[in-house]
Amino acid sequence: MDKDRVEGKVKDIAGRAQRQVGEWIGDEEAQVKGAAKQVEGKVQNAWGKAKDAVKKSSTSEADKDQADREEAERRRNRAANE
């Protein structure tokens, strides 16, 4: 899991808590700051998810390329042994 996903989730939770406390005590500034921190966390989390998806996709492509090369090598070996 990407570091940005973890940090983003922490900010999201902290922002949610700050916003909720602001609601309980009637502090609009705390509510706004908490909501902003939540949004920041959600954006950072989404960025981390995107990076993970790219990493997974490139790993999948690399694995597929390696499997294709291995299969081609097996076919060449079989043809050479016949």
C-alpha positions in Angstrom: 0.0 0.0 0.0 1.3 3.4 -1.0 2.4 5.8 1.7 0.1 8.5 0.4 -2.9 6.2 0.9 -2.0 5.7 4.6 -1.3 9.4 5.2 -4.4 10.4 3.3 -6.6 8.1 5.4 -5.1 9.5 8.6 -5.8 13.1 7.4 -9.4 12.1 6.4 -10.1 10.6 9.8 -8.5 13.5 11.7 -10.4 16.0 9.6 -13.7 14.1 10.3 -13.0 14.1 14.0 -12.1 17.9 14.0 -15.2 18.7 12.0 -17.4 16.6 14.3 -16.0 18.3 17.4 -16.6 21.6 15.8 -20.2 20.7 15.3 -20.6 19.5 18.9 -19.2 22.7 20.4 -20.6 25.1 17.8 -17.2 26.2 16.4 -17.7 26.9 12.7 -14.0 27.5 12.1 -13.1 24.0 13.4 -15.8 22.6 11.2 -14.4 24.2 8.1 -10.8 23.3 9.0 -11.9 19.8 9.6 -13.8 19.5 6.4 -10.8 20.9 4.5 -8.5 18.4 6.1 -10.9 15.7 5.2 -10.8 16.8 1.5 -7.0 17.0 1.6 -6.9 13.4 3.0 -9.3 12.1 0.4 -7.3 13.7 -2.4 -4.0 12.3 -1.1 -5.6 8.8 -0.7 -6.9 8.9 -4.3 -3.4 9.9 -5.5 -2.0 6.9 -3.6 -4.6 4.6 -5.1 -3.7 5.9 -8.6 0.0 5.3 -8.0 -0.8 1.8 -6.8 -2.9 1.1 -9.9 -0.1 2.3 -12.2 2.5 0.2 -10.3 0.2 -2.9 -10.4 -0.5 -2.4 -14.1 3.2 -2.1 -15.0 4.0 -5.1 -12.9 1.3 -7.1 -14.6 2.6 -6.0 -18.0 6.2 -6.9 -17.0 5.0 -10.3 -15.7 3.1 -10.9 -19.0 6.1 -10.0 -21.1 8.3 -12.4 -19.0 5.8 -15.2 -19.4 5.7 -14.6 -23.1 9.5 -14.7 -23.4 9.5 -18.0 -21.3 6.9 -19.6 -23.5 8.8 -18.6 -26.7 12.0 -20.1 -25.2 10.2 -23.4 -24.4 8.9 -23.5 -28.0 12.3 -23.0 -29.4 13.8 -25.7 -27.1 11.0 -28.1 -28.2 11.6 -27.4 -31.8 15.4 -27.8 -31.5 14.9 -31.2 -29.7 12.6 -32.6 -32.4 
